[in-house]
Amino acid sequence: MSEMPKGSALPQERRVVTAIPGPKSQELAARKQAAVAAGVGAVMPVFAARAGGGVLEDVDGNSFIDLGSGIAVTSVGNSAEAVVRRAAAQLELFTHTCVMVTPYEGYVEVCEELARLTPGDHAKRSALFNSGAEAVENAVKIARSYTGRQAVVVFDHGYHGRTNLTMALTAKNMPYKQGFGPFAPEVYRVPVAYPFRWPTGPDNCAEEAAAQAIDQISKQVGARNVAAIVIEPLLGEGGFIEPAKGFLPRIAEFARDNGIVFVADEIQSGFCRTGQWFACEDEGIVPDLITTAKGIAGGLPLAAVTGRAEIMDAVHSGGLGGTYGGNPVACAAALGAIETMRELDLNAKARRIEEIMKPRLEKMAQQHGVIGEVRGRGAMIAVELVKPGTKEPDPEATAAVARHCHQAGVLVLTTGTYGNVVRFLPPLVIGEDLLNEGLDVVEEALASLG
């Protein structure tokens, strides 16, 4: 049994005691089908009862090793002690006043922490929202207000949300955009430096991709018409793509030279996930605006836009906000999550997770030709699956690996533009023996492909 992380009362073990799904999950699935819109899908066929540390327990008593963290949300572990303590205390004081009616200290404290933690030593301001998509949408509003321009540039394989504007920014059609148009105008997509799939190979990828992107922006849009360039420093839903080194600095330089607001979308990659507070720090990028959500509040809905004071303050009073934005309980949870990240040095924990995962996955890649590439940083790691001997995506093998893991008591997620990437987002507090056991099951799943 794995060592139990602080604040977790759950036994840290993998335990499969029924068929997956078990009878109680099947009963709940029937109720869900009758009451919940069909468009709300689920990765796992089980219903959660408890979660903590590195495990998730379902209503039938099965305990799964959690390699998903609710899609990078519960980085500090589910129901982390400081998150629960601070949120519970706030619940007893008040649950809502609306910060635009009666402000409160917690909102200010979160914004102060964001000013300290995000890259750059310039004066900063923040505004808080409910979701990552809402943060990205507001970043675009802020950039347009500041620049007086309209065009927004995004990248192949990017993902930025499910609202109308952020669907336009998102690259992948199915399931995010299919049937939901028309989308917001003045959005332009350019190439990203995807080393594994760059036509001339990885060596010239950064230089060639940056040149193509800049040429398209200059020729097709006009640099002086662009309000914002929005990019994930480590692309999430597109397949955990690490842009080739040198690409991001070149795009950021182009933005700076042309008065374009450079927006780093760190919604999935932020808050210690990659072994640094934010993924853009890897190449010393200091964004003008940075969007955050997911891991910010230990599971409660909260998001933020943080950026240069002169850009953030360009919006007129009342132009930013929302009824629930920066909810006081979510703000308390965020302060508890940040406290946990500091106290446990979760950046170091993320780097240690990479030290364990990457060598094991690379060894699997040597043994199983279906793995085309192992990539990622910190606790944001992925394998891209292909038809052996080619780079042809293999989504069927990817789905089969995920199914095997789920049935064996390991929660994994798939992703990627081609549906052929298995991604790993373990809680940063997961025990090392539990992590290794999860990887044992992944190896069994690969071997089962034949």
QUILINNOR-V752498 format. One record per residue. N is the residue number from 1. SS is DSSP state (2 for helix, 1 for strand, 0 for the rest). Layout:
n->N ss->SS
n->N ss->SS
This chain:
n->1 ss->0
n->2 ss->0
n->3 ss->0
n->4 ss->0
n->5 ss->0
n->6 ss->0
n->7 ss->0
n->8 ss->0
n->9 ss->0
n->10 ss->0
n->11 ss->0
n->12 ss->0
n->13 ss->0
n->14 ss->0
n->15 ss->1
n->16 ss->0
n->17 ss->0
n->18 ss->0
n->19 ss->0
n->20 ss->0
n->21 ss->0
n->22 ss->0
n->23 ss->2
n->24 ss->2
n->25 ss->2
n->26 ss->2
n->27 ss->2
n->28 ss->2
n->29 ss->2
n->30 ss->2
n->31 ss->2
n->32 ss->2
n->33 ss->2
n->34 ss->2
n->35 ss->2
n->36 ss->0
n->37 ss->0
n->38 ss->0
n->39 ss->0
n->40 ss->0
n->41 ss->0
n->42 ss->0
n->43 ss->0
n->44 ss->0
n->45 ss->0
n->46 ss->0
n->47 ss->0
n->48 ss->1
n->49 ss->1
n->50 ss->1
n->51 ss->1
n->52 ss->1
n->53 ss->0
n->54 ss->0
n->55 ss->1
n->56 ss->1
n->57 ss->1
n->58 ss->1
n->59 ss->0
n->60 ss->0
n->61 ss->0
n->62 ss->0
n->63 ss->1
n->64 ss->1
n->65 ss->1
n->66 ss->1
n->67 ss->0
n->68 ss->0
n->69 ss->2
n->70 ss->2
n->71 ss->2
n->72 ss->2
n->73 ss->0
n->74 ss->0
n->75 ss->0
n->76 ss->0
n->77 ss->0
n->78 ss->0
n->79 ss->0
n->80 ss->0
n->81 ss->2
n->82 ss->2
n->83 ss->2
n->84 ss->2
n->85 ss->2
n->86 ss->2
n->87 ss->2
n->88 ss->2
n->89 ss->2
n->90 ss->2
n->91 ss->2
n->92 ss->2
n->93 ss->2
n->94 ss->0
n->95 ss->0
n->96 ss->0
n->97 ss->0
n->98 ss->0
n->99 ss->0
n->100 ss->0
n->101 ss->0
n->102 ss->0
n->103 ss->0
n->104 ss->0
n->105 ss->2
n->106 ss->2
n->107 ss->2
n->108 ss->2
n->109 ss->2
n->110 ss->2
n->111 ss->2
n->112 ss->2
n->113 ss->2
n->114 ss->2
n->115 ss->2
n->116 ss->2
n->117 ss->2
n->118 ss->0
n->119 ss->0
n->120 ss->0
n->121 ss->0
n->122 ss->0
n->123 ss->0
n->124 ss->1
n->125 ss->1
n->126 ss->1
n->127 ss->1
n->128 ss->1
n->129 ss->1
n->130 ss->0
n->131 ss->0
n->132 ss->2
n->133 ss->2
n->134 ss->2
n->135 ss->2
n->136 ss->2
n->137 ss->2
n->138 ss->2
n->139 ss->2
n->140 ss->2
n->141 ss->2
n->142 ss->2
n->143 ss->2
n->144 ss->2
n->145 ss->2
n->146 ss->2
n->147 ss->2
n->148 ss->0
n->149 ss->0
n->150 ss->0
n->151 ss->1
n->152 ss->1
n->153 ss->1
n->154 ss->1
n->155 ss->1
n->156 ss->0
n->157 ss->0
n->158 ss->0
n->159 ss->0
n->160 ss->0
n->161 ss->0
n->162 ss->0
n->163 ss->0
n->164 ss->2
n->165 ss->2
n->166 ss->2
n->167 ss->2
n->168 ss->2
n->169 ss->2
n->170 ss->0
n->171 ss->0
n->172 ss->0
n->173 ss->0
n->174 ss->0
n->175 ss->0
n->176 ss->0
n->177 ss->0
n->178 ss->0
n->179 ss->0
n->180 ss->0
n->181 ss->0
n->182 ss->0
n->183 ss->0
n->184 ss->0
n->185 ss->0
n->186 ss->0
n->187 ss->1
n->188 ss->1
n->189 ss->1
n->190 ss->1
n->191 ss->0
n->192 ss->0
n->193 ss->0
n->194 ss->1
n->195 ss->2
n->196 ss->2
n->197 ss->2
n->198 ss->0
n->199 ss->0
n->200 ss->0
n->201 ss->0
n->202 ss->0
n->203 ss->0
n->204 ss->0
n->205 ss->2
n->206 ss->2
n->207 ss->2
n->208 ss->2
n->209 ss->2
n->210 ss->2
n->211 ss->2
n->212 ss->2
n->213 ss->2
n->214 ss->2
n->215 ss->2
n->216 ss->2
n->217 ss->2
n->218 ss->2
n->219 ss->2
n->220 ss->2
n->221 ss->2
n->222 ss->0
n->223 ss->2
n->224 ss->2
n->225 ss->2
n->226 ss->1
n->227 ss->1
n->228 ss->1
n->229 ss->1
n->230 ss->1
n->231 ss->1
n->232 ss->0
n->233 ss->0
n->234 ss->1
n->235 ss->1
n->236 ss->0
n->237 ss->0
n->238 ss->0
n->239 ss->0
n->240 ss->0
n->241 ss->1
n->242 ss->1
n->243 ss->1
n->244 ss->0
n->245 ss->0
n->246 ss->0
n->247 ss->2
n->248 ss->2
n->249 ss->2
n->250 ss->2
n->251 ss->2
n->252 ss->2
n->253 ss->2
n->254 ss->2
n->255 ss->2
n->256 ss->2
n->257 ss->2
n->258 ss->0
n->259 ss->0
n->260 ss->0
n->261 ss->1
n->262 ss->1
n->263 ss->1
n->264 ss->1
n->265 ss->1
n->266 ss->0
n->267 ss->0
n->268 ss->0
n->269 ss->0
n->270 ss->0
n->271 ss->0
n->272 ss->0
n->273 ss->0
n->274 ss->0
n->275 ss->0
n->276 ss->0
n->277 ss->0
n->278 ss->0
n->279 ss->2
n->280 ss->2
n->281 ss->2
n->282 ss->2
n->283 ss->2
n->284 ss->0
n->285 ss->0
n->286 ss->0
n->287 ss->0
n->288 ss->0
n->289 ss->1
n->290 ss->1
n->291 ss->1
n->292 ss->1
n->293 ss->0
n->294 ss->2
n->295 ss->2
n->296 ss->2
n->297 ss->2
n->298 ss->0
n->299 ss->0
n->300 ss->0
n->301 ss->0
n->302 ss->0
n->303 ss->1
n->304 ss->1
n->305 ss->1
n->306 ss->1
n->307 ss->1
n->308 ss->1
n->309 ss->2
n->310 ss->2
n->311 ss->2
n->312 ss->2
n->313 ss->0
n->314 ss->0
n->315 ss->0
n->316 ss->0
n->317 ss->0
n->318 ss->0
n->319 ss->0
n->320 ss->0
n->321 ss->0
n->322 ss->0
n->323 ss->0
n->324 ss->0
n->325 ss->0
n->326 ss->0
n->327 ss->0
n->328 ss->2
n->329 ss->2
n->330 ss->2
n->331 ss->2
n->332 ss->2
n->333 ss->2
n->334 ss->2
n->335 ss->2
n->336 ss->2
n->337 ss->2
n->338 ss->2
n->339 ss->2
n->340 ss->2
n->341 ss->2
n->342 ss->2
n->343 ss->2
n->344 ss->0
n->345 ss->0
n->346 ss->2
n->347 ss->2
n->348 ss->2
n->349 ss->2
n->350 ss->2
n->351 ss->2
n->352 ss->2
n->353 ss->2
n->354 ss->2
n->355 ss->2
n->356 ss->2
n->357 ss->2
n->358 ss->2
n->359 ss->2
n->360 ss->2
n->361 ss->2
n->362 ss->2
n->363 ss->2
n->364 ss->2
n->365 ss->2
n->366 ss->2
n->367 ss->2
n->368 ss->0
n->369 ss->0
n->370 ss->0
n->371 ss->1
n->372 ss->1
n->373 ss->1
n->374 ss->1
n->375 ss->1
n->376 ss->1
n->377 ss->1
n->378 ss->0
n->379 ss->0
n->380 ss->1
n->381 ss->1
n->382 ss->1
n->383 ss->1
n->384 ss->1
n->385 ss->1
n->386 ss->1
n->387 ss->0
n->388 ss->0
n->389 ss->0
n->390 ss->0
n->391 ss->0
n->392 ss->0
n->393 ss->1
n->394 ss->0
n->395 ss->2
n->396 ss->2
n->397 ss->2
n->398 ss->2
n->399 ss->2
n->400 ss->2
n->401 ss->2
n->402 ss->2
n->403 ss->2
n->404 ss->2
n->405 ss->2
n->406 ss->2
n->407 ss->2
n->408 ss->0
n->409 ss->0
n->410 ss->1
n->411 ss->1
n->412 ss->0
n->413 ss->1
n->414 ss->1
n->415 ss->1
n->416 ss->0
n->417 ss->0
n->418 ss->0
n->419 ss->0
n->420 ss->0
n->421 ss->1
n->422 ss->1
n->423 ss->1
n->424 ss->1
n->425 ss->0
n->426 ss->0
n->427 ss->0
n->428 ss->0
n->429 ss->0
n->430 ss->0
n->431 ss->0
n->432 ss->2
n->433 ss->2
n->434 ss->2
n->435 ss->2
n->436 ss->2
n->437 ss->2
n->438 ss->2
n->439 ss->2
n->440 ss->2
n->441 ss->2
n->442 ss->2
n->443 ss->2
n->444 ss->2
n->445 ss->2
n->446 ss->2
n->447 ss->2
n->448 ss->0
n->449 ss->0
n->450 ss->0
